[in-house]
């Protein structure tokens, strides 16, 4: 593969090599010193996997153009990869890249039922089940629209549903997405550059040059000879890492839980509410991420305040007013709904957080295995939801007590251990997100708080470093 890439104009390969690393497996090793921001590798346009190149293939392109409706970007790239792998002659250059790709993947669509059950109740569990059904339907459609129509190009023994799932995993885990100057987007796979592993400790460092069509990787930090070179996928939570890439990060500071807020168009006064949602930058259906550092975003409250406005308020309310408490009854209704919803979501998890932590501590799930990874996804989502529930409970207490003023989002400051309102109070010196009334309460709460404290502290540190 490297020889072909060099002949095609790739730059930087002489100072890099593929190697196996403990903890991450195969990756890319630097053979020289690189300063942060220095160009490490450039892969030229002609060797990239893109939809345009798939359609330009003299054999494959004819079949792709005949498909109605046209294949999606993911299906086009997956079909191109399988097509090259299946050819007995020709395509030796591209096939050298395919040969270097992993033979199997550990993303969640390949989990057994028992492995997936470990994260029952998580968004990953639900999405994986949906994906498995969707993949089966999409495969049947591909056979009808293209594979079955051109069996000389797509022998079905080499284009099975398992082959299709493998190729999709290649696209999900190795594809890079970029927005072009004209507002369009491009997804591509870059040979050799796709061997770089992810690290949240480096800056995002892969760039696409729209004028030349080349992909470059810059040093996301200083590297010495012998160091593993990384790229950064961005702030990705474990539920997405496991679904798309097949791995998780312990105590991932980017863990999140996506909630979907939706109102049916037949609901009373839907048109008036929709106008307010749009003015607030929302819509009648919104997906909002709850995170460790912001477990109850303002937009969640804003959406629900609008959803629960009565007829008299709808006729006079200004959109800016929805960014704070409108009235006590509206606020209590919104917050009680959130508390009940978070409690329900947490009850749906197959294994509760404390039990999962104990199971991981005694290696009930083999470290690095599928069940172990699923357990970490469940841990992350439960931590986020517990923080969200606590935040909603505190806000509800403030609203019911009459201390929540119009426009005030601050809950009563309560001790995280005994739930009293302390005065004066002690702030956790590490994460600075919880308070205690005494040192005794801080010590008593340490076992429960320490994991979340570490994760929030790491997230805050990484956030400040990226500014």
C-alpha positions in Angstrom: 0.0 0.0 0.0 2.7 2.5 0.9 4.5 2.0 -2.4 1.4 2.7 -4.4 0.6 5.8 -2.3 4.1 7.2 -2.8 3.9 6.6 -6.5 0.5 8.4 -6.5 2.0 11.5 -4.8 1.4 10.9 -1.1 3.8 12.9 1.1 5.2 12.0 4.5 5.1 8.2 4.4 8.9 7.9 4.7 8.8 9.3 8.2 5.9 7.1 9.4 5.3 3.4 9.8 2.5 1.1 10.8 3.1 -0.6 14.2 1.2 -2.4 17.0 0.7 -0.5 20.3 -0.4 -1.7 23.6 -3.9 -0.6 24.4 -4.8 0.7 20.9 -3.6 -2.1 18.6 -2.4 -1.2 15.2 -1.6 2.5 14.6 1.0 4.8 13.1 4.4 5.5 14.6 6.5 8.6 14.0 10.1 8.1 12.8 11.0 11.7 13.5 10.2 14.8 15.6 7.1 16.8 14.7 6.1 20.1 16.2 2.4 20.7 16.9 0.8 22.0 13.7 3.4 20.7 11.4 2.2 18.7 8.4 2.7 15.0 8.9 1.0 13.3 6.0 -0.8 14.3 2.7 -2.9 11.8 0.7 -3.7 13.1 -2.8 -7.2 13.2 -4.3 -6.7 10.4 -6.8 -6.4 7.7 -4.2 -9.2 8.7 -1.9 -12.4 6.7 -1.7 -15.3 9.1 -2.7 -18.7 8.8 -4.3 -17.3 10.7 -7.3 -14.5 8.1 -7.8 -17.0 5.2 -7.4 -19.2 6.6 -10.1 -16.1 7.2 -12.3 -15.2 3.5 -12.3 -15.8 2.2 -15.8 -17.4 -1.1 -14.5 -19.0 -0.1 -11.2 -20.2 3.3 -12.3 -22.6 1.9 -14.9 -24.3 -0.2 -12.2 -24.5 2.7 -9.7 -26.0 5.0 -12.2 -28.8 2.5 -13.0 -29.9 2.2 -9.4 -33.2 4.0 -8.6 -33.5 5.6 -6.3 -29.7 6.4 -6.2 -27.7 4.7 -3.4 -26.9 6.7 -0.3 -23.3 7.9 0.3 -22.7 5.2 2.8 -24.1 2.4 0.5 -22.1 3.7 -2.5 -18.8 3.7 -0.6 -19.6 0.3 1.0 -20.4 -1.2 -2.4 -17.2 0.2 -3.9 -15.1 -1.4 -1.2 -16.8 -4.8 -1.6 -16.5 -4.5 -5.4 -12.8 -3.9 -5.2 -12.3 -6.8 -2.7 -14.3 -9.2 -4.9 -12.3 -8.6 -8.1 -10.0 -11.4 -9.2 -7.9 -9.1 -11.4 -7.2 -5.4 -11.8 -7.7 -2.9 -8.9 -4.4 -4.1 -7.3 -3.7 -0.7 -5.9 -7.0 -0.1 -4.2 -7.1 -3.8 -3.1 -3.8 -3.3 -1.3 -5.7 -0.8 1.0 -8.6 -3.2 1.4 -6.3 -6.0 2.4 -4.8 -3.8 5.1 -8.3 -3.1 6.6 -9.5 -5.0 9.7 -11.1 -8.4 9.0 -13.7 -7.9 11.7 -15.2 -5.2 13.8 -16.5 -4.9 17.4 -19.1 -2.1 16.8 -22.4 -2.7 18.5 -24.2 -4.2 15.5 -22.0 -7.3 15.8 -22.8 -7.8 19.5 -24.7 -11.0 20.7 -28.0 -10.5 22.5 -26.4 -11.2 25.8 -23.6 -8.6 25.2 -26.1 -6.0 24.1 -28.3 -6.6 27.1 -25.6 -5.3 29.4 -26.5 -1.8 28.1 -30.2 -2.3 28.1 -32.0 1.0 28.7 -29.3 3.1 26.9 -29.7 5.0 23.7 -27.1 2.7 22.2 -29.3 -0.3 22.9 -32.3 1.3 21.1 -30.3 2.7 18.2 -28.4 -0.6 17.7 -31.7 -2.6 17.5 -33.0 -0.1 15.0 -29.8 -0.2 13.0 -29.9 -4.0 12.8 -33.4 -3.9 11.3 -32.5 -1.1 9.0 -29.4 -2.9 7.7 -31.5 -5.9 6.9 -34.0 -3.9 5.0 -31.3 -1.9 3.2 -29.5 -5.1 2.1 -32.7 -6.5 0.6 -33.1 -3.3 -1.3 -29.5 -3.4 -2.6 -30.0 -6.9 -3.8 -33.2 -5.9 -5.7 -31.8 -2.7 -7.1 -28.2 -3.5 -8.0 -26.6 -6.7 -6.7 -29.2 -9.0 -8.3 -29.3 -7.0 -11.5 -25.5 -7.2 -12.1 -24.5 -10.6 -10.7 -21.4 -10.6 -13.0 -20.2 -7.6 -11.0 -21.6 -8.5 -7.6 -21.5 -12.3 -7.0 -23.8 -12.8 -4.1 -21.5 -15.2 -2.3 -19.1 -12.2 -1.9 -21.9 -9.6 -1.3 -23.7 -11.3 1.7 -25.4 -9.3 4.4 -22.3 -10.0 6.7 -20.1 -8.6 4.0 -22.4 -5.6 3.8 -22.2 -5.0 7.5 -18.4 -5.3 7.5 -18.2 -2.7 4.6 -20.6 -0.3 6.4 -18.4 -0.6 9.5 -15.4 0.4 7.4 -17.3 3.5 6.2 -18.5 4.4 9.7 -15.2 4.0 11.5 -12.8 5.3 8.8 -14.9 7.8 6.9 -14.0 11.5 7.3 -16.7 14.2 6.7 -15.9 17.8 5.6 -18.0 20.8 4.7 -17.0 22.4 1.4 -16.8 26.1 0.7 -20.0 26.0 -1.4 -21.9 24.5 1.6 -22.0 20.9 0.3 -20.3 18.1 2.2 -18.0 15.3 1.3 -17.3 11.9 2.9 -14.1 10.2 2.1 -11.7 7.4 3.1 -8.0 8.1 3.0 -5.7 5.1 2.7 -3.0 5.0 5.4 -4.4 8.1 7.1 -7.3 5.9 8.2 -4.8 3.8 10.3 -4.4 6.7 12.8 -6.1 6.1 16.1 -8.2 8.5 18.1 -7.0 10.5 21.1 -8.9 13.2 22.9 -5.5 14.6 24.1 -4.5 15.9 20.7 -6.1 18.8 18.8 -8.3 18.1 15.8 -5.8 17.9 13.0 -7.1 16.4 9.7 -8.0 18.9 7.0 -9.4 18.7 3.5 -8.1 21.0 0.7 -11.1 21.6 -1.5 -9.0 23.1 -4.3 -6.6 20.1 -4.7 -9.0 17.5 -3.2 -6.2 16.2 -0.9 -6.4 15.1 2.7 -3.7 16.2 5.1 -2.9 15.3 8.7 -1.2 17.8 11.0 0.5 17.1 14.2 -2.1 17.5 17.0 0.7 17.9 19.5 4.5 17.6 19.6 5.7 14.1 18.7 9.1 12.5 19.2 10.5 9.7 17.1 8.8 6.4 18.3 5.6 8.1 19.4 2.2 7.0 18.2 0.6 9.7 16.0 -3.1 10.3 16.6 -6.0 12.2 15.2 -9.0 13.5 17.2 -12.5 12.5 16.2 -13.9 15.3 18.3 -15.9 15.3 21.5 -17.5 11.9 20.9 -19.5 10.1 23.7 -19.0 6.4 24.4 -22.4 5.5 22.9 -21.3 6.9 19.6 -17.8 5.6 19.8 -19.0 2.0 20.3 -21.7 2.2 17.6 -19.4 3.6 14.9 -15.9 2.8 15.9 -16.1 -0.3 18.1 -14.4 1.0 21.3 -15.0 3.1 24.4 -13.0 5.3 26.7 -13.1 4.7 30.4 -14.6 7.7 32.2 -15.2 9.5 28.9 -15.6 13.2 29.7 -17.8 13.6 26.6 -20.4 11.1 27.7 -24.0 12.3 26.9 -27.6 11.3 26.7 -29.7 12.6 23.8 -33.4 13.3 24.6 -36.0 13.9 22.0 -38.7 16.5 22.7 -41.6 16.3 20.3 -45.1 17.7 20.0 -47.7 16.4 17.5 -49.1 19.0 15.1 -52.6 18.0 16.2 -51.9 19.3 19.8 -53.9 22.3 20.9 -52.4 25.7 19.8 -49.6 23.9 17.9 -49.2 26.7 15.4 -48.7 29.4 18.1 -46.2 27.1 19.9 -44.4 26.4 16.7 -43.8 30.1 16.0 -42.3 30.5 19.5 -40.1 27.5 19.1 -38.8 28.8 15.8 -38.1 32.2 17.2 -36.2 30.5 20.1 -34.1 28.6 17.6 -35.9 25.3 18.3 -38.5 23.2 16.4 -41.5 21.1 17.3 -39.2 18.1 17.4 -35.8 18.6 18.9 -32.9 16.3 19.9 -30.9 17.9 22.7 -27.8 16.4 24.3 -27.5 16.2 28.1 -23.8 16.2 29.1 -21.7 15.8 32.2 -20.9 19.5 32.2 -24.4 20.6 31.2 -26.9 17.9 32.3 -29.9 20.1 31.9 -29.4 22.6 29.0 -31.4 25.8 28.9 -33.0 24.7 25.6 -34.7 21.7 27.3 -36.4 24.0 29.8 -37.2 26.6 27.1 -38.9 24.0 24.8 -41.0 22.6 27.6 -42.0 26.0 28.9 -43.4 26.8 25.5 -45.0 23.4 25.2 -46.9 23.9 28.5 -48.0 27.5 28.0 -51.8 27.9 28.4 -53.9 29.8 25.9 -53.8 33.1 27.8 -50.0 33.1 28.0 -49.6 32.1 24.4 -51.4 35.2 23.2 -49.1 37.7 25.1 -45.8 35.9 25.8 -42.6 37.3 24.2 -40.1 34.6 23.1 -37.3 36.1 25.2 -39.4 35.4 28.3 -39.2 31.6 27.7 -35.4 31.8 28.5 -36.4 32.1 32.2 -39.2 31.3 34.6 -42.5 32.4 33.1 -44.7 31.7 36.1 -44.4 29.3 39.1 -47.2 26.9 37.9 -45.6 26.6 34.4 -42.2 26.0 35.9 -43.3 23.4 38.4 -45.2 21.5 35.7 -42.1 21.5 33.5 -39.7 20.5 36.2 -42.0 17.8 37.7 -42.3 16.3 34.2 -38.5 16.3 33.9 -38.0 14.7 37.3 -40.5 12.0 36.5 -39.0 11.4 33.0 -35.5 11.1 34.3 -36.6 8.7 37.0 -38.4 6.6 34.4 -35.4 6.5 32.1 -33.1 5.5 34.9 -35.4 2.7 36.0 -35.3 1.2 32.5 -31.6 0.5 32.7 -31.0 -3.2 32.9 -28.3 -2.9 35.5 -28.0 0.0 37.9 -24.9 2.1 38.1 -23.6 0.9 41.5 -23.9 -2.7 40.5 -22.2 -2.1 37.1 -19.3 -0.4 39.0 -18.9 -3.4 41.3 -19.1 -5.9 38.3 -16.4 -3.9 36.5 -14.2 -3.7 39.6 -14.2 -7.6 39.9 -13.9 -8.2 36.1 -17.3 -9.8 35.7 -16.9 -8.6 32.1 -13.5 -9.4 30.5 -11.7 -6.0 30.1 -11.7 -4.8 26.5 -14.6 -7.2 25.5 -17.9 -6.3 24.1 -19.9 -6.7 27.3 -17.2 -4.6 29.1 -17.6 -1.8 26.5 -21.4 -2.0 26.8 -21.1 -1.6 30.5 -19.1 1.6 30.1 -21.8 3.0 27.8 -24.4 2.3 30.4 -22.3 3.9 33.2 -21.8 7.1 31.2 -25.5 7.5 30.3 -26.6 6.8 33.9 -24.2 9.3 35.3 -25.5 12.0 32.9 -29.1 11.2 33.7 -28.5 11.2 37.5 -26.9 14.7 37.2 -29.9 15.8 35.1 -32.4 14.5 37.6 -30.6 16.1 40.5 -30.5 19.4 38.6 -34.2 19.2 37.9 -35.0 18.3 41.5 -33.1 21.3 42.8 -34.8 23.6 40.4 -38.2 22.1 41.3 -37.5 22.7 45.0 -36.6 26.3 44.3 -39.7 26.9 42.3 -42.1 25.2 44.8 -40.5 27.2 47.6 -41.3 30.5 45.9 -37.6 31.4 45.8 -37.3 31.0 42.0 -37.8 34.4 40.7 -39.0 35.2 37.2 -36.1 34.6 34.8 -34.0 32.9 37.6 -32.5 29.6 36.7 -30.5 29.1 39.9 -31.6 26.3 42.3 -31.2 26.4 46.0 -27.7 25.5 47.0 -28.0 22.2 48.8 -25.4 19.9 50.4 -24.8 17.0 48.0 -24.8 14.6 51.0 -27.5 15.6 53.4 -29.6 17.9 51.2 -29.6 20.7 53.7 -29.2 24.3 52.6 -25.8 25.2 54.1 -24.7 28.7 55.1 -21.8 29.1 54.7 -21.0 26.2 52.4 -17.9 24.3 51.1 -17.4 23.9 47.3 -15.8 20.7 45.9 -12.3 22.0 45.1 -11.8 19.7 42.1 -14.9 19.9 40.0 -16.5 23.0 41.7 -20.0 21.7 40.8 -21.3 20.4 44.2 -21.3 21.9 47.7 -21.2 20.5 51.2 -22.2 21.9 54.6 -19.3 20.3 56.5 -16.1 18.4 55.9 -17.9 15.4 57.3 -20.5 15.4 54.6 -17.8 15.8 51.9 -16.0 12.7 53.2 -19.2 10.8 53.4 -20.2 11.6 49.9 -16.8 10.9 48.3 -17.4 7.4 47.2 -20.5 8.4 45.3 -19.1 11.6 43.9 -15.5 10.7 43.0 -16.1 9.2 39.5 -18.3 12.0 38.3 -16.0 14.5 39.9 -13.0 13.1 37.9 -14.9 13.0 34.7 -16.3 16.6 35.0 -12.8 17.9 36.0 -11.3 16.2 33.0 -14.0 17.6 30.7 -13.5 21.2 32.1 -9.7 20.9 31.7 -10.0 19.6 28.1 -12.5 22.4 27.3 -10.1 25.1 28.5 -7.2 23.6 26.6 -9.1 23.7 23.3 -9.9 27.5 23.5 
